Structures are given as structure tokens and as C-alpha cells.
Amino acid sequence: MTDWVETTSIGTFKSEDLTKPGIVFRYNRYLYRTQGKHIANGGMGAVYELERRDDDTGAVEAVVGKVFHSNYLSQLRTDEVTRRDHHNNLAAMARIAAIEHPNILPTYVSAPISDNYLFVTPRMGMTLLEAIPKHNLTPRARTKLLVQALEGLATLHAARLIHRDFTLRNILVDDGANVAYVFDFDLAMSLDDLGVQNYRSYYKGRIFGSPGWSVAPETIDQALMDSPINTSLDIYAIGGALHGLFTDQLLYGPSDDMWALLIRIAEGVVVGGKSKVHYPDGFPLVLRTSIEGCIERDPSQRFPSVQAVVQELRGNLRELPDERPSRKAARVVEKTKTNEAIALATHDPTITSELVESAERAVFDWGYAVERSLGRVRGHPIFLAAPRVDMVESGQFPDANIFPKLVTVIDLTKIPDPRRFVENWQQHFWPTLKRVRQGLLTSLHKVIYDANTSSLLLFSEYVDEPRFGDRVAELDLNIDGALALGFVVIRQVAALHEHGMAHNNISPSALLFKGAAATRTVMPAMIGLVEPAMGAEAMAGDCRGLAAMILAWLRPNRVAALHVRIKPMFEALRTRLSAAFDKQVKTPSIDELMAMISDALALVDFNFSVLRDSGGDLQEYGLLLISLRLYHLLWPSVPVVSARPTQPSLH
């Protein structure tokens, strides 16, 4: 065929030739022909469409070619660290090209050209991250594909090669989502080429990888930088990939503030087995030990090998649901329900069928369908909404997280200054909430302005069998339980105040409790964030609301039963909390309120006092106390846990 006639050699081929159709060059027994179509840009290079033809069979295959960006090539000429890493990477990619494995994407061409370097690989349909909604993958199917990619990664490790950027975006799947391939070896290195190197001497303060996914604490934290470079770097990244299979929330919180993200990565979310990882509702917790075993802050405490991770995952596959989410969603959405039925199902007579219809229109274009009404929060209707079945089945649903959501629909036509209200949400409230969401403050998932219905949509994670704070006042909490709950909730609100933002809806009904039956733990969260505010007066209102709740939890009969030595101090505490509402007395700040409750808790709980003096994790201990005192009261059908939190070591 004339259009497969060689027009240039690979040695004279230029990177700009990829932008032109019909240029043909030979590499071994294959001819390659450019299509002149740009596909994508990566961090280091650009990808273009090509075809290749087998001399022996005449078969033609769609492939992609990648070359480095010109600015990267310029950096090679001027930056020693980049140049050294580049040479090591080219050597590693040459070794990877020689490896044949069913879960490593083949490299057809890895060769220098006239002005660049060319890599050619098969053209695959999509990444694993894209395949989850496209193919409506079940939790088990997603995990199986990741395990396949891990088999490829284990083969690299056996050859003493490390990937350094193992993420869901660097795993490709075939058209049927049956086979997974690890790819994108732009940062790969051979340990044999490094010799004895640690992160301090080799990285020299540079960031390599994808922060929030594959950038490990030892690469950025001064205390860990002397760790030897080894395969534990990739094992850390496996944890982020596992977590990302089921949620679009990063392990370390939002990435809009890169410096803050890097600080959180350095601090770690799993330290010595103690975890602060946030798992959205519906997350398969059978994977928790696998995730946390990968992302230990100290690399020496992670899984020893990829095969160890694979072995644990294979053992847990049967525990993962294998029912397609579309069928689950279909049951949740229940298309046969009418808006009238939804309206009648709520106990709030103000939720009319017209209101439900308006909410349905507002969420429809964003991929959701209203399932039922849940009443109102601060006057705004709130609904349970599930992903639309048609969008999930067609692969058009935008998120990997396909669990139902709570959506608060704010009618902007009823807001005095709607433009400023939306701007505040977009520029202040939502960015702040994304920064503090790791602190259990809110389960808010995303905020959307729907211009068609003049609505602001607040999507939150759905909590199964929640309990609310208005029930706590009816319960006979111990003094330590009441103070621990106050301490944890104050810390959550304090995270907002640090950014000049007030919750502006502090009330018992806005306090949600999420229970975990497997561990009998309780996680409190101040929800109801629909109309936050800025400024000192609004923050003072928060403090008054917090004081009122804690005052209600400190039952007089419990205070009266205290030891004679400390009882006067608690009577004084109740007086100070009551004074928060006295217009003649200055309302305590959030820090003053925190100090009052912390001092009181230290009086009745020796463990808390020791932890406070030694700089221990007060948040974690507070949650242990809350769980001990509250779980069996809020979920009485579950057997009571009688064990008290263990006393911390003084050594």
C-alpha cells in the first residue's frame, strides 16, 4: 500500500511530525504512521495518535506516541537534578520495555528521535478511574482490576524497578474492563542505578509524583528523608489507589492549597496504627486494614511487599459486593414513585409536590434523582437523592462515588442578596470547608449553583441510621462523656473560626452522630451548614450555641454527685456557661470555651490530663470517651461495651 511507504527514519523523525498525518517510519519489523491527532497532555509530555503495521501479517493496530514537552527538554539542559533523574528514568524504561507481563502495558518503541525521545504503546480505551462509572463496575470488579495492576507492579519490583507514580490514572483497562495494565513510567527508576541513596540526597527537596496519591511522607518530611529509597514508596501509593476506588475525596483532604496538602501528607493520616482516614458512608470497610497498612507514615511499618497486599486483597474479595450499583440505585430511586407520593411521605406539610418537582429539576442535570424528602434544615428542604440509573449505566455519571447523597436545596429567590450569598459560598465557605473536612466537621460533598432553577445545591454524604443531638439531652451522660462530646464539637467549630467563618446554625438538631457497629464507635459531626456567616458576631453566636448544648448535657444530678473537692468548680462552670447569654457579660471566645471544657475534663479524667500535659492526641481520646458513653445509648440493640479506654503510658 502506497500510504505505508516509509517517508523518514526514526533517527530523522521530529516531534512536530506527530502533528502531521501520513508520515511513516520503521522500527524493527513494524511501520508506524502518524495520524496528526493530539490526544492529551501529561505533566512531562504530549500524546498523539498513530498506527502501526506488522510486516509479516499486514495487521494494523491503533497506538499512541508520546514525546517530552519542550519546556521539560529546556529544563534538562539547565537543571542537574532533572537531568540526572531523566537519565535514570530512560534506563529504567528501557528495562521495562524488555519485560513481558499481562498486566504491564507493552512499550513498542523507546528510542531517541531527531529532537526528542519517542515512546509508543498500545492505545487503550480508558483508565481504571474512568472505567468505574463507564462500565458500572461493582466494588469487587474494581478491586479485581486493581489487583491485576498490582501483579504488574510486583513484577517491576522483582526486577528492582519502582514506578513512583502509581495511581488510578496510571492504570489502563481494555475495552471490556476485563484486564488492567500499569503504565506511564515517566518517573520509574531502577534501584540498581541508584546505589545507596536516601530521599534527602536524591530528591534534594523536589516533589516527584502526584500529591495526595503517590507522594509519600518520607519524600517531604525532614524527619523521614534519610529513609532509603525502596519499593515502600509504591506500596504507599497503593493505599491511595485503593481509597480512590470508592470515593473522589483525597486521603489528605483537598488539593487546592498545595502547601497545606503537603504539610498534611508529612504529618500522615496513619501513624503507628492510629488512623485518621475518612471513609465515606458505603465505603467497604473490609479494605480498611489494607489501605492503612499501605499508608503508614513510617515506611518501615507498611506492608513489606506488593504481594503481601495482593494476598490480603484476594482474601477479602468475597466480602466485597458484586451487585451492580445500577440495580442498587434502581431500588433506591424507585422510579414508580410520584412527586405526590414523595411529598406525602414526609412529616413536614410544607414539603409540597411542587417543591419536590422543583428539587427534581434542580438535581436532574447533575446526575441525581430525588428519592424522598427528609424535611428541612434551617428552613431549606433536604432530600435523599441517588445517582440517575441511566447516567450510571451509560458511564456518564461524573463521580466514582455512586452512593446516595443528601441534598439541601436553597431557593435563591428567597435569599435577600442571592448573588452575594452564592459568591460567599464559592469564594469563602466551600474552600474553607474543604480545608477542615478532615476534622469531622461536615460530610459536605460538593456545592453546585444551578442557574436553571436559581438554586444552590449542597450535596452531603448519606449516613445510614444516624442519630441527632436533640436526643442527647434526654440521655444521662456521665460528666466525662458530656465534656468529651463538648470538647470534640468545640474543636470542630474552632477549625471554622480559625478562618474567620461561623457555623451559624449551632443547635442539637444540627449535631449528627454516625455509628460504626463493627467497632462500636461514635463519630459526631456538626452538620446543617447551609447559611454560614463571617464576622465576630456570628462566631459569638456559635459560642453561645455551644455553651447551651454543653450546659444541657451537664445534668445537675451528675454535678451534685461529684466529689466535694471538685463540685464547686463544676458549679462555677455551669454558671460561666449560663453567663454566655447575659448581654452584660462578654461572650467567651471559642478558645476560652475550649479551655474551660478542657480544664474541667482534666479534673475528672486522669488519662485526658496526662495526654494534655504530654501533647497526646486529645481528639482521638475524646472520641473513645464519646463512644464508651454514647454508643449503647444511641444504638441500644448493640451489646454494651464495658471496657474503658486504656490509660496511656507515661514512658
NORDA-V244834 format. One record per backbone hydrogen bond with DSSP energy under -1.0 kcal/mol. CO is the residue of the C=O (numbers start at 0). NH is the residue of the N-H. E is the energy in kcal/mol with one decimal. If there is no record, write none. Layout:
BEGIN
CO/NH/E, CO/NH/E
END
This chain:
BEGIN
0/3/-1.7, 1/4/-1.5, 8/12/-1.2, 12/113/-2.4, 13/16/-1.3, 14/17/-1.4, 15/18/-1.5, 16/19/-1.6, 22/33/-2.4, 23/6/-2.1, 23/7/-1.8, 24/31/-3.2, 26/29/-1.4, 28/54/-2.0, 29/26/-2.5, 30/52/-2.6, 31/24/-2.1, 32/50/-2.0, 33/21/-2.5, 36/48/-2.6, 39/46/-3.1, 43/68/-2.8, 44/41/-3.7, 45/66/-1.9, 46/38/-2.9, 46/39/-1.2, 47/64/-2.5, 48/34/-1.7, 49/62/-2.3, 50/32/-2.7, 51/60/-2.5, 52/30/-2.0, 53/57/-2.4, 58/53/-2.3, 60/51/-2.2, 61/122/-1.7, 62/49/-2.7, 63/120/-2.0, 64/47/-2.7, 65/118/-1.9, 66/45/-2.2, 68/72/-1.8, 69/73/-2.1, 70/74/-1.8, 71/75/-1.7, 72/76/-1.1, 74/78/-2.7, 78/82/-2.2, 79/83/-2.7, 80/84/-2.4, 81/85/-2.4, 82/86/-2.2, 83/87/-2.0, 84/88/-2.3, 85/89/-2.5, 86/90/-1.8, 87/91/-2.0, 88/92/-2.8, 89/93/-1.8, 90/94/-1.4, 91/95/-2.3, 92/96/-2.3, 95/98/-1.7, 100/103/-1.8, 102/181/-2.6, 108/119/-2.0, 110/117/-2.9, 115/112/-2.0, 117/110/-2.2, 118/65/-2.8, 119/107/-2.4, 119/108/-1.5, 120/63/-2.5, 125/172/-2.5, 126/130/-2.0, 127/131/-1.3, 129/133/-1.6, 130/134/-2.9, 131/136/-1.8, 137/141/-2.7, 138/142/-1.9, 139/143/-2.4, 140/144/-2.0, 141/145/-2.1, 142/146/-2.5, 143/147/-2.0, 144/148/-2.1, 145/149/-2.2, 146/150/-1.8, 147/151/-1.5, 148/152/-2.3, 149/153/-2.8, 150/154/-1.5, 151/155/-1.7, 152/156/-2.3, 153/157/-2.2, 154/158/-1.1, 155/160/-2.5, 156/159/-2.2, 159/190/-2.9, 161/188/-2.1, 166/169/-1.4, 167/170/-1.0, 169/182/-2.2, 170/127/-2.5, 171/180/-3.0, 172/125/-1.1, 173/176/-1.8, 178/173/-1.7, 180/171/-2.8, 181/104/-2.3, 184/187/-1.1, 188/161/-2.8, 190/194/-1.3, 194/196/-1.0, 196/228/-2.2, 197/201/-2.2, 198/202/-1.8, 202/205/-1.9, 209/212/-2.5, 209/213/-2.4, 209/214/-1.1, 215/218/-1.7, 216/219/-1.6, 216/220/-2.7, 220/223/-1.6, 220/224/-1.2, 223/226/-2.2, 224/199/-2.2, 226/198/-1.4, 229/232/-1.5, 230/234/-1.7, 231/235/-2.0, 232/236/-1.2, 233/237/-1.4, 234/238/-1.0, 236/240/-2.0, 237/241/-2.7, 238/242/-2.3, 239/243/-2.3, 242/245/-1.4, 249/252/-1.6, 256/260/-2.2, 257/261/-2.5, 258/262/-1.9, 259/263/-2.1, 260/264/-2.3, 261/265/-2.4, 262/266/-2.0, 263/267/-1.8, 268/275/-3.0, 269/296/-2.7, 270/273/-1.8, 273/270/-2.4, 279/282/-2.0, 282/284/-1.2, 283/286/-2.0, 284/287/-1.7, 286/290/-2.5, 287/291/-2.8, 288/292/-1.8, 290/294/-1.6, 292/302/-1.4, 297/300/-2.1, 298/301/-1.2, 304/308/-1.2, 305/309/-2.7, 306/310/-2.6, 307/311/-1.7, 308/312/-2.6, 309/313/-2.9, 310/314/-1.6, 315/318/-1.3, 316/319/-1.6, 320/139/-2.0, 323/326/-1.3, 323/327/-1.4, 324/328/-3.7, 325/329/-2.3, 326/330/-1.7, 327/331/-1.8, 328/332/-3.3, 329/333/-2.2, 333/336/-2.5, 337/341/-2.0, 338/342/-2.4, 339/343/-2.3, 340/344/-1.5, 347/350/-1.7, 349/351/-1.3, 351/355/-2.1, 352/356/-2.4, 353/357/-2.1, 354/358/-2.1, 355/359/-2.5, 356/360/-2.1, 357/361/-2.0, 358/362/-2.1, 359/363/-1.4, 362/367/-1.9, 363/366/-1.9, 366/387/-2.9, 368/385/-2.3, 371/383/-2.9, 374/381/-2.3, 376/379/-2.1, 379/376/-2.7, 380/408/-2.4, 381/373/-2.9, 382/406/-2.8, 383/370/-3.5, 383/371/-1.3, 384/404/-3.4, 385/368/-2.4, 387/391/-2.1, 388/392/-2.7, 389/393/-1.6, 390/395/-1.9, 390/396/-1.4, 404/384/-3.3, 405/459/-3.4, 406/382/-2.4, 407/457/-2.3, 409/455/-2.0, 410/413/-1.7, 411/414/-1.3, 416/420/-2.3, 417/421/-2.6, 418/422/-2.4, 419/423/-2.7, 420/424/-1.8, 421/425/-2.7, 422/426/-3.1, 423/427/-2.3, 423/428/-2.7, 424/429/-2.4, 427/431/-2.0, 428/432/-2.6, 429/433/-2.3, 430/434/-1.3, 431/435/-1.6, 432/436/-1.1, 435/438/-2.2, 436/439/-1.3, 442/460/-2.3, 445/458/-2.7, 447/456/-3.5, 449/454/-2.1, 453/411/-2.3, 454/449/-3.0, 455/409/-2.5, 456/447/-2.5, 457/407/-2.3, 458/444/-4.0, 458/445/-1.5, 459/405/-2.6, 466/512/-3.3, 467/470/-1.8, 468/471/-1.2, 471/474/-1.6, 474/476/-1.4, 477/481/-2.4, 478/482/-2.4, 479/483/-2.5, 480/484/-2.3, 481/485/-2.2, 482/486/-2.8, 483/487/-2.4, 484/488/-2.3, 485/489/-2.5, 486/490/-2.0, 487/491/-1.6, 488/492/-2.1, 489/493/-2.7, 490/494/-1.3, 492/496/-2.0, 493/497/-2.0, 495/498/-1.9, 495/500/-1.9, 496/499/-2.0, 499/534/-1.2, 501/532/-1.8, 506/509/-1.4, 507/468/-1.0, 507/510/-1.5, 509/526/-3.1, 510/468/-2.6, 511/524/-2.4, 512/466/-1.9, 513/522/-2.6, 515/519/-1.7, 515/520/-1.3, 520/515/-2.4, 522/513/-2.4, 524/511/-3.0, 527/529/-1.9, 532/501/-3.8, 534/538/-1.7, 535/539/-2.4, 536/540/-1.9, 537/541/-1.7, 538/542/-1.9, 539/543/-2.1, 540/544/-2.2, 541/545/-2.5, 542/546/-2.5, 543/547/-2.2, 544/548/-1.9, 545/549/-2.5, 546/550/-2.3, 547/551/-1.7, 548/552/-1.6, 549/553/-1.8, 552/554/-1.7, 554/558/-1.9, 555/559/-2.7, 556/560/-1.0, 558/561/-1.5, 562/565/-1.0, 562/566/-2.2, 565/569/-1.5, 566/570/-2.2, 567/571/-2.1, 568/572/-1.6, 569/573/-2.3, 570/574/-1.8, 571/575/-2.4, 572/576/-2.5, 573/577/-2.2, 574/578/-1.9, 577/580/-1.6, 578/581/-1.7, 581/584/-1.8, 588/592/-2.6, 589/593/-2.2, 590/594/-2.3, 591/595/-2.2, 592/596/-2.2, 593/597/-2.7, 594/598/-2.7, 595/599/-1.9, 596/600/-2.5, 597/601/-2.1, 598/602/-1.1, 599/603/-1.0, 600/604/-1.6, 604/608/-1.9, 605/609/-2.5, 606/610/-2.7, 607/611/-2.6, 608/612/-2.0, 609/613/-1.9, 610/615/-3.3, 615/617/-1.3, 616/620/-1.8, 617/621/-2.7, 618/622/-2.1, 619/623/-1.8, 620/624/-2.3, 621/625/-2.5, 622/626/-2.5, 623/627/-2.3, 624/628/-2.4, 625/629/-2.6, 626/630/-1.7, 629/633/-2.6, 630/634/-2.8, 634/637/-1.7
END
